[in-house]
């Protein structure tokens, strides 16, 4: 028998912060695009603006792994 949602949630809550964050990342990656909420026009315009900035060399991209590390460090400085 597979575990229930509540059992999985309880187990996930008992993980250390960094492992919970990794679990969240892994679960998000399993979602299909059609599961995502529709994108508003304002977000599409923002994405286009940021893409132009990248294309024009006005900003330097940061690798996703580095962004995640910095975000986790900011949220859980001791975790």
HELIX and SHEET records of a PDB file:
HELIX    1   1 UNK A    5  UNK A   13  1                                   9    
HELIX    2   2 UNK A   17  UNK A   29  1                                  13    
HELIX    3   3 UNK A   33  UNK A   35  5                                   3    
HELIX    4   4 UNK A   41  UNK A   55  1                                  15    
HELIX    5   5 UNK A   64  UNK A   75  1                                  12    
END                                                                             
